[in-house]
C-alpha cells in the first residue's frame, strides 16, 4: 500500500510562508517562558496534524493544565491523554510496543517509510518535560529512567515509522533534556525571549550575538528546522487561536481523523 499524501499535507504551518515537514522529521521541540504562546503553538500544530494527515494524537501533561483538558474531547481520551508520571510511563511503553510492531509488520521494501506503507502518523505531545521528569523523580529513579528511555526510543526510531514527539519546556537545560537528545529533534523553536543557555542548546550552530530580535509579545519566536537549509533560526509569528472554540474543534478533528484511510493495524495496535 502506498500513500497519496501530498507535500502540502505532509507539512505543518508555523506562520505566513513558513512550513515544517513531518516526513523525515525526528520531532519538534518548543521552548518558552509562560505567556509566550508555547501552548497555543503546540495546539495549533497538533490540530493541523489531525486535520491534514488524520494523525492520531497522544498527550502527556503532568501539570494538569490546558492540554490535559483535551482528554474529554479525544476518542479513548482516558488512555490517549495522561496526567501522571505513572500513566506517562505506561503510555510511552505502549507506544514503543506499537512502534516495534510497525517495524515487524511493515519491512518488505528497502528504504520505504510510513508514507510509502500508508501508515497513520502519530503525534505524541509531552507538555512541560521538566514537570514530567520532576514528578517521575518523586516516584523513584526507575520510573524516571523508564520515561527517559521510552522517550529517547521514540525520538530515535519514530522517524521512519511515522511516530513523532513534540516536546515542550519552559526552559532548556541539560537537567531537563540531554544535549544529544535535543539535537536529534529536527525542528527546534524558542518562543519569546530566552536566556543564552536556552538559545545555545536550541541553536548550537548559530551566532547568538547575531540572533534576530523578536517582539516580546505572545506568538513570536525563532525556529530552526533541518529542512529550512540554514543554520540560522528564522523569526516567525504563530496564528492567534483566541477566536476559535478549540475544545469543540479538537473533538471534530479527532473524529474526522479516524475516517482517513490508512493501512490496517488492528491486529496489534493498542489505543
CORLINWO-V852452 format. One record per helix or strand of 2 or more residues. SS is the DSSP state (@ for helix, = for strand). FROM is the first residue (numbers start at 0). LEN is the number of residues. Records with the same first field share a line. If there is no record, write none. Layout:
BEGIN
SS = FROM-LEN + FROM-LEN
END
This chain:
BEGIN
= = 10-5 + 17-4 + 27-5 + 55-6 + 80-2 + 121-6 + 162-7 + 186-5 + 219-6 + 233-4
@ = 37-16 + 66-6 + 76-4 + 84-21 + 113-4 + 128-10 + 140-21 + 178-6 + 195-7 + 207-3 + 225-3 + 245-12
END
